[in-house]
């Protein structure tokens, strides 16, 4: 009897663990699913990682994918080399999205997910915050700052109305780019915490360096909004 009870508990726990669900490759992709109106999304790559796309699949991740209703991914994740056609589930909907934190791109990709899953996007709060902060920045000294921006952070910088005069990354800067940073008379450099490469610029430029993130540190409601709020807070701190 005890063995039967134990087996029953194992089956129940296994069913709960690998129940049909909404699965994202990373917390960044999961945040798009949240904005598309989906709840209880699970991210394969832990959101605590500095660079989640490098995460490699574990056996438990395979089981999760095999039982998922929906799997969303960006395509550049290392795990996709393993998943690619090897972990199939004919009942699962797979959606590839383009990650880039511009209002235009997020709206397009969120609507793609929502149309497939028959949900209602919830973008208003996210878009309203960026539009509000764009107005705040337009009335602050930041609007006149000459900015050198990491390419992965360019979409948000442009949406906020920053004066982006140059870009760099994601590769480490060349000697020419380092020289350009020194000669460009920049006031602000925006780096990317998931792939930071701006440190050589500090040797040739007096510009303030702000480090932004794209991948949320958690999965759940308004996770991407929190990322943008933190990025803006770090930006505004340079004038304090």
PyMOL commands that set and color helices and strands:
alter all, ss='L'
color gray80, all
select helices_A, chain A and resi 2-17+27-35+52-54+59-66+80-83+103-117+124-138+141-144+151-159+175-183+193-195+198-203+223-239
alter helices_A, ss='H'
color red, helices_A
select strands_A, chain A and resi 22-24+41-43+70-73+93-96+146-150+163-168+188-192+208-212
alter strands_A, ss='S'
color yellow, strands_A
deselect
rebuild
show_as cartoon
